[in-house]
Amino acid sequence: MSKNRIYLDHNATSPLRPAARAAMLAAMDAPGNASSVHAEGRAAKAVLEQARATIAKGLGTAPRNVAFTSGATEAANLALTPMLQRGSETAPIEVLLVGAGEHPAVLMGHRFPAQAVERIALTPEGALSLAALEAALARSHGKRVLVALQAVNNETGVIQPVYEAAERVHAAGGLLICDATQAIGRIETTFQSTGADFLFFSSHKLGGPLGAGALAAAQDGLHILDTLVKGGGQEFGRRAGTENVPAIAGFSAAFTAALQGVSSENTRLGALRDALENRIAGLVADVRFFGRGAHRVGSVSAFAIPGIPAHTLLMALDLAGVAVSSGSACSSGKVRESHVLAAMGAPEKEALRASLGWSTRQEDVEQFGMVLAEVVDRIRSRRSGA
């Protein structure tokens, strides 16, 4: 990445942390398949199991309850199935309730029939409506229910009421799966703090490598009866295929680094985010921020400038040396209308998202404000014919 560019797209991918790079290089220098029984295989297995133990401890579960995947999308597809078993329950789950602002991997990638899926409304500030959830649970009385809810919205940074939702879901006899992709390393995210039955997330959002993720269960009695990737029985039979030990080693190192000083880092980034928003508001009087009145992580600002489409700003800022995004980065490189804003009842169809992270500094925020003001003035001047 050029030192002259400003990178404010950590929600899409956070730059690789030095500790993750070092762990990956060390693992690459040690040949061996983690399923092999010889010395080299056992060494690879040791790296794999140490990573599993590290992540399990950070989440508050046993290592055997953590399965490594290629990322959060695969983990979501693996977990969102009617064939989840809790204890002696054997009947398929009949209803899937998903927050209306969930990532497309949850909204579109599940293995439930369309008629079994219901979206739960958001408040105007972008948090899940607990009243709407309660109403949906009441309508599903007598059926096995699964609820999927983010810990943090990827577009707005709004912290979702996962613990409160889990209380209601469990009281109704259901299960809750939490997408923790944008929460790990930003706020405390454990099974105890969320009340979730499953958590899943990706390495590259933490400053680890692309191509690694995890799905974790809160306890031993939770099982997925129909796996996606079948083969040699790796990952306790939950995900076949030779494990990518270097990527998982980097994932573990990034996870460890991200969990160090979570509260202080969220405070640091929140101060930078607030300075960024105040600077933007002072330079662009009619800017509109999303989720600003809600409880947000400190690292995300979503906003729109009336009269200028977000994708126009995105491209202009890129040419000016600033990397931000418009909504989710997982849409094949396309800029699309935001389903999150629609669920919030916002009149805008797109938002620009600036997301900060471990490598963001004060000068990045200051420079971004100046560049944005220049870009907005230039676009408006051209459109007015000045």
DADAGI-V849292 format. One record per pair of residues at least 12 apart in sequence whose C-alpha atoms are under 7 Angstrom apart, sorted by the first residue. I is the first residue (numbers start at 1). GAP is how many residues later the second one is. If there is no record, write none. Layout:
BEGIN
i=I gap=GAP
i=I gap=GAP
END
This chain:
BEGIN
i=5 gap=316
i=5 gap=317
i=6 gap=315
i=6 gap=316
i=6 gap=317
i=6 gap=358
i=7 gap=315
i=7 gap=316
i=7 gap=317
i=8 gap=315
i=8 gap=316
i=8 gap=346
i=8 gap=347
i=8 gap=348
i=9 gap=314
i=9 gap=315
i=9 gap=316
i=9 gap=345
i=9 gap=346
i=9 gap=347
i=10 gap=195
i=10 gap=345
i=10 gap=346
i=10 gap=347
i=11 gap=143
i=11 gap=171
i=11 gap=194
i=11 gap=344
i=12 gap=193
i=12 gap=317
i=13 gap=191
i=13 gap=192
i=14 gap=190
i=14 gap=191
i=14 gap=192
i=14 gap=193
i=14 gap=343
i=15 gap=192
i=16 gap=191
i=16 gap=192
i=16 gap=193
i=17 gap=190
i=17 gap=191
i=17 gap=237
i=19 gap=234
i=19 gap=235
i=20 gap=188
i=20 gap=230
i=20 gap=231
i=20 gap=233
i=20 gap=234
i=21 gap=229
i=23 gap=226
i=23 gap=227
i=23 gap=230
i=24 gap=222
i=24 gap=223
i=24 gap=225
i=24 gap=226
i=27 gap=218
i=27 gap=219
i=27 gap=222
i=28 gap=218
i=32 gap=12
i=44 gap=201
i=47 gap=202
i=48 gap=197
i=48 gap=200
i=48 gap=201
i=51 gap=197
i=51 gap=198
i=51 gap=201
i=52 gap=14
i=54 gap=198
i=55 gap=197
i=59 gap=130
i=59 gap=131
i=59 gap=132
i=60 gap=130
i=60 gap=131
i=61 gap=157
i=61 gap=158
i=65 gap=151
i=65 gap=152
i=65 gap=154
i=65 gap=155
i=66 gap=148
i=66 gap=149
i=66 gap=150
i=66 gap=151
i=67 gap=147
i=67 gap=148
i=67 gap=149
i=67 gap=168
i=67 gap=171
i=68 gap=145
i=68 gap=146
i=68 gap=147
i=68 gap=167
i=69 gap=143
i=69 gap=144
i=69 gap=145
i=70 gap=141
i=70 gap=142
i=70 gap=143
i=71 gap=130
i=71 gap=131
i=71 gap=140
i=71 gap=141
i=71 gap=142
i=71 gap=143
i=72 gap=128
i=72 gap=129
i=72 gap=130
i=72 gap=141
i=72 gap=142
i=73 gap=32
i=75 gap=125
i=75 gap=139
i=75 gap=140
i=76 gap=29
i=76 gap=30
i=77 gap=32
i=77 gap=33
i=77 gap=34
i=78 gap=149
i=78 gap=150
i=80 gap=30
i=80 gap=31
i=81 gap=29
i=81 gap=30
i=81 gap=31
i=82 gap=12
i=82 gap=30
i=83 gap=141
i=83 gap=142
i=83 gap=143
i=84 gap=139
i=84 gap=140
i=84 gap=141
i=85 gap=137
i=85 gap=138
i=85 gap=139
i=86 gap=135
i=86 gap=136
i=86 gap=137
i=87 gap=134
i=87 gap=135
i=93 gap=51
i=93 gap=52
i=93 gap=53
i=94 gap=22
i=94 gap=49
i=94 gap=50
i=94 gap=51
i=95 gap=21
i=95 gap=22
i=95 gap=49
i=95 gap=50
i=95 gap=51
i=96 gap=20
i=96 gap=21
i=96 gap=22
i=96 gap=49
i=96 gap=50
i=96 gap=51
i=97 gap=20
i=97 gap=21
i=97 gap=22
i=97 gap=23
i=97 gap=49
i=97 gap=50
i=97 gap=51
i=98 gap=20
i=98 gap=21
i=98 gap=22
i=98 gap=49
i=98 gap=50
i=98 gap=51
i=99 gap=20
i=99 gap=21
i=99 gap=22
i=99 gap=29
i=99 gap=49
i=99 gap=50
i=100 gap=19
i=100 gap=20
i=100 gap=21
i=100 gap=22
i=100 gap=240
i=100 gap=243
i=101 gap=238
i=101 gap=239
i=101 gap=242
i=102 gap=47
i=102 gap=48
i=120 gap=12
i=120 gap=13
i=121 gap=222
i=122 gap=221
i=122 gap=222
i=123 gap=221
i=124 gap=220
i=124 gap=221
i=125 gap=166
i=125 gap=168
i=125 gap=169
i=125 gap=219
i=126 gap=32
i=126 gap=165
i=126 gap=218
i=127 gap=31
i=127 gap=33
i=128 gap=32
i=128 gap=33
i=130 gap=35
i=137 gap=35
i=144 gap=30
i=145 gap=29
i=145 gap=30
i=146 gap=28
i=146 gap=29
i=146 gap=30
i=147 gap=28
i=147 gap=29
i=147 gap=30
i=148 gap=28
i=148 gap=29
i=148 gap=30
i=149 gap=13
i=149 gap=28
i=149 gap=29
i=149 gap=30
i=150 gap=28
i=150 gap=29
i=150 gap=30
i=151 gap=27
i=151 gap=28
i=151 gap=29
i=151 gap=32
i=152 gap=30
i=152 gap=31
i=154 gap=28
i=154 gap=174
i=155 gap=147
i=155 gap=172
i=155 gap=173
i=155 gap=198
i=156 gap=134
i=156 gap=135
i=156 gap=144
i=156 gap=145
i=156 gap=146
i=157 gap=139
i=157 gap=140
i=157 gap=143
i=158 gap=133
i=158 gap=136
i=158 gap=137
i=158 gap=138
i=158 gap=139
i=159 gap=136
i=159 gap=137
i=159 gap=138
i=162 gap=32
i=163 gap=30
i=163 gap=31
i=163 gap=32
i=166 gap=29
i=166 gap=30
i=175 gap=22
i=176 gap=20
i=176 gap=21
i=176 gap=22
i=177 gap=19
i=177 gap=20
i=177 gap=21
i=177 gap=22
i=178 gap=18
i=178 gap=20
i=178 gap=21
i=178 gap=22
i=179 gap=20
i=179 gap=21
i=179 gap=22
i=180 gap=19
i=180 gap=20
i=180 gap=21
i=181 gap=19
i=181 gap=20
i=181 gap=21
i=181 gap=24
i=185 gap=21
i=185 gap=73
i=185 gap=74
i=185 gap=77
i=186 gap=76
i=186 gap=80
i=186 gap=111
i=187 gap=75
i=187 gap=76
i=187 gap=79
i=188 gap=74
i=191 gap=27
i=197 gap=20
i=197 gap=21
i=198 gap=18
i=198 gap=19
i=198 gap=20
i=199 gap=16
i=199 gap=17
i=199 gap=18
i=200 gap=14
i=200 gap=15
i=200 gap=16
i=201 gap=12
i=201 gap=13
i=201 gap=14
i=202 gap=12
i=203 gap=48
i=206 gap=48
i=206 gap=49
i=206 gap=52
i=207 gap=47
i=208 gap=42
i=208 gap=43
i=208 gap=46
i=209 gap=38
i=209 gap=41
i=209 gap=42
i=212 gap=35
i=212 gap=36
i=212 gap=39
i=227 gap=12
i=266 gap=31
i=266 gap=32
i=267 gap=31
i=269 gap=29
i=269 gap=30
i=269 gap=87
i=270 gap=28
i=270 gap=29
i=272 gap=90
i=272 gap=93
i=273 gap=25
i=273 gap=26
i=273 gap=27
i=273 gap=28
i=276 gap=89
i=276 gap=93
i=279 gap=90
i=280 gap=89
i=283 gap=90
i=284 gap=89
i=286 gap=19
i=286 gap=20
i=287 gap=16
i=287 gap=17
i=287 gap=18
i=287 gap=19
i=288 gap=15
i=288 gap=16
i=288 gap=17
i=289 gap=13
i=289 gap=14
i=289 gap=15
i=290 gap=12
i=290 gap=13
i=299 gap=56
i=299 gap=57
i=299 gap=58
i=300 gap=54
i=300 gap=55
i=300 gap=56
i=301 gap=52
i=301 gap=53
i=301 gap=54
i=302 gap=49
i=302 gap=50
i=302 gap=51
i=302 gap=52
i=303 gap=48
i=303 gap=49
i=303 gap=50
i=304 gap=47
i=304 gap=48
i=310 gap=16
i=310 gap=40
i=310 gap=41
i=310 gap=42
i=311 gap=15
i=311 gap=24
i=316 gap=59
i=317 gap=55
i=317 gap=58
i=324 gap=29
i=324 gap=30
i=325 gap=27
i=325 gap=28
i=325 gap=29
i=326 gap=24
i=326 gap=25
i=326 gap=26
i=326 gap=27
i=327 gap=24
i=327 gap=25
i=327 gap=26
i=337 gap=12
i=337 gap=13
i=338 gap=12
END
